[in-house]
């Protein structure tokens, strides 16, 4: 039962990632693209967590935590660049 639920969840997240990629390439404004990239990172984290549950190992959870930290810093840097035009002052 858990295996079937994991497969369905992975399919849903893969579909969400494809829709995020569509918004990332098609976004009319840079703010839409930043938001799509941040959502893509969140979906990637969820996909990694599902793989970790399926494989029953904790290594994937650590990788998801690292991706979350890098994703947050990247989103903050993109937003700062969009607002000010410079990341490092």
N, C-alpha and C positions, 0 to 999 in steps of 0.2 A: 504494500500500500504506500509506504514512504517512497519507494523507488518510482512509482507512477506519479506521485505528487511532485517529486523532484524534476522529472522529465517535463511535466506540464509547466512547472514554474520556470524552468530553463527556457522553454519555448516562448513563454510570455515575455520574459526578460529579453530574449533575443529579438522578438518583435519590437519591443520598446526601444531597444538599441538601434534597430534599423530606422525607426521613426525619428529618433534623435539625430541620426546621421543625415536624414533628409532635411531636418530643420537646420542642422549645422551648415549644410551646403547651400540651402535655399533661403536662409534667414534674411529678411529684408534689412535689418539693422544689425550693427555690431553687438548691441545688447542682446538681441535674440540669439546670436551665435554663441556668446559667452554663456548664456543660460542653457543652451542646448549642450554645450561642452560640459558644463557642470552636471547636468542631468545624466549625460553619458558616463561620466565618472561614477556617479551614484549607482547607475545600473550595472556598471562593470564590477563595482564592489559587491553588489547583490549576487551577480553571477559567480564571482570568486567564492563567496560564502556558500552558495549552493554546491559548487564543486567540492569545497571542503567538507560539507555534510555528506556528500555522496562518497567521497574517498575516506571518510572518517579519520582525518588527520588535522592537526592544528596548524600546520605550516601555512595553509591557505588563509587562515584567519589573520595571521601576522602580516601576510602580503596585503590583505584587504585593509588592514589598519594603516600600513605604509601608504597605500594608494589614497586612502582618505586624507591623510595629512598632506600629501603632495597635491592632491586635487584642491584642497582648501587654499593652499598657498598660491597655486596657479590661478584660481578664480579671483582671489584678492589682488594678485598682480595684474591680471587682465583688466579688472575693473578700475584699478588705480591708473593704469595706462590709458584707459578710455576716458577717464575724467580729467587727468592732468596732462597727458601726452608724454609722461616720463615716469619710469618705475622707480629709479633711484634718484634721490634728490641730493 
